[in-house]
Every structure is written in C-alpha cells, then in structure tokens.
C-alpha cells in the first residue's frame, strides 16, 4: 500500500493550481493554490489560498479491485507472484483561505468558484497514473481520482471585527491498484 505516494501525487496535482481565467481576470485575483502535505499553521493570516492533503481512511480488498483480477494462487511471501489487489483511499483536501474584501462585488461567488476549480482539477486527473512508494519502492497505479467526491464548507471568525476564514473540506477517493 502506498499512502505516501498517494498523498504526494495529490499534492502534485493541486500545488500551483491556477484559477479559471475569469477569476484570474479579476482586479485583485487570488494567487495560485499552495498545496502541502504537512501543513503550516492554518490560523496564520495569509492571502494565499492553501490546501492540505492527507489521508483519513481506506479499504483494502480483493473484491474492490478495479481490475477484478484477484489472486490465484495467492503469494506465499511478500513480493511473490500474485494477482492484483486494491485500496480505495479517502483523501481529504482541506482548503483554507482568508478571503478578499467583504466589499468586493465577487465576494459571494469567489470562494465557491475556487472550490469548484479544485474539484474540476481532481475530476480530470490522469487515470492509471504510475507511482512508487518512497520507502519500499513498491509500484502501483492510481486510478479513479475524482470519481467520488464530497465537500463540506465552513466559515470561521478569527477575531471579532476581522475578515472571516473560509474553509472547505473536499473528500476525494483514489483507488490504488497493486500486486500482492
């Protein structure tokens, strides 16, 4: 299983994401998305839209194998000849932005548009992306990125009489197929 390679790939997909041209054409557009795995303090005020990718649950099974190939016969030792197995990872993408001015005429739609842009990027991620675990060098394929996503948003007041921090949680499933 390659948790490290899965979250690293998700970071690569999102880090430096440019917003849609309509957002970039605003008088004061937000900078590109900065993405991290190990997050800096999200309560530090910053004007840079920031995402953090992590992992929170997964399901490893031969029955959810995207290739439906299973194992016949099952390997008798790690790395032995075998069929495929898969893990469906749930990768949370925590999106944080201390938004623009409340007097901005686009204030009501800008943050939702940014959430849409992140989800659109995940929705069209290349399928069957080959990755290698940085610790074991185990090779696997990541498939179905963005096939299942959910989102939840929140608004947090940092201090009285200040701008509010905008938060969204996008949960994205990623299927990792590997030999086991």
N, C-alpha and C positions, 0 to 999 in steps of 0.2 A: 504494500500500500504506500502511496506517495503523497502524504499530506503536505510535506514541504514543497514538492514540485507543483502540486495543485494550487496552493495559495500563491506561490511565486508566479505561476502562469497568469493567474487572475490579476495580480499586481501589474504585470507586464501589459495586459490588455487595457488597463484603465489609467496607468500613470501617464500624465501629459495629455490626456484626452482634451481635444479642442471642442468647444461647444459648437452647436449648429451655427451656420453663417448668420442667421437672423439675430442670435444672441451676440455673436462677435461684432455685429454692426451697431450695437447699442452705443450711446455716447460714452458710457463708462462700463465696458463689458467686464465680467469676472475673468480672472486669469484661468489658464488651463487647470484641469484637475490634478492635484498632487495625491498620489496613492502610496500607502505604506502598509507593511505587514505588522511590524512592531510600531505602535503609534506613539507619536509625541503627545503631550498633554492636550486633549481636545478642548479644554476650557480656556486655553490661552487665546486671547482675541487675535484673530487673523482674518485677513480679507481673502485668503486663498481657499477656494473650495477644496476640501480634503476628504479622501476616502480611506478607509482602513479595511483590509480583507483579512479574514480569519477563518476558522472552521468551528462549527459547533455540534455537528452530529453527522453520522454516516451510517450506511447499511451495507455490509459486505455480504454477498451471497452469490451462489452459482445460479440461482433462479432469476436474479435481476440482470444477468449478464446480457449486455447489449447485443452480443453475437449469438447468444443462445447455444454456445458450443459446449459448455460444461467441461467436465474432466472425465475421460475414460482412457486408460486407467488413471487413478489419482496418483500424483507423485509421491514417492516414498521418502523423499528428502527435499529440503529447501533448494530450489533451483532445478530440481529434477524434471524430467519430461512430463508434461501435463497439458491439459486444455486451458481454457481461459476462465477467469473469474472477474467480477467487477465490484466496485464500491461506488455507491451513489453518495457523494459528499454534498452536504448543505453548507454553502459558503456564504456567510453574511458579509455584506458590503455596507459598512457604516459610513454614511455620507454626512458631513458636518460643514456648515457654512454660517459665518456671522455675516448675514446678508447685507445688501446695499441699503440705501436710504429709504425710510418709510414714505418719503415724498416722491420717490421715483414712480412715474406712471406705470412702470412694468413690475412693480413690487409684488403684485398679486399673482403673476404668472411666471416670474423668472425662476424661482426655486422649483416649482413643479416641472418646468421645462428642462431644468438641469437633471432632475431625477429621470425624466423621460429619456434624455440623451444617454445617461449611463445605462439604462435598461436596453436602449436601442443598440448600443455598442455590444453588450453581452449577447443580445439576440442574434447578432450576425457574426459572432466569433467563429473562427475556422473550426471545422469539425475534424475529428481524428487527428488532433494535434499530438505529436510525439514529444514526450518529456522524459527526463531521467531524474530519479531521486538523488539529491546531492549527497546523501550519506551512504546509500547502498548501491548507487548507480543502476538500480532496477529500472528497466524501461517499461513504459506504459503509454496508453493512448487516452487522451481526454476527449470525450465526445458529449454531445447534447448540452453544451454550455448554453444557458439561457432558455432551454426548452421549458423549464418550470421556474417561475419567479413569483415572489410575492413582495409587497412593500408595506411599510408602516412608517408614518411620519410623526414628528413631534416638534413642538415649539418650546424652547426653554428661555426663561427670563434669567439673564446672567446677573444683573443688578438692577435695582429699581431705576427707572428713567433712562435705560440704555437700550440699544438695539437688542433684538432677541436672536438667539442662536437657532438656526434651522437644522433639524436633524431628520434623516431618513435612514431606515434600515431596509435594504433590499436583500432578500434571501434568494440565492440562485443555486440550483442543483447542477452538479457537474458529475458525469459518470466517468470513472476511471476503469479502463479495461486492461488487465494484466494477466500474465501466465502464472499459474500457481498449481 
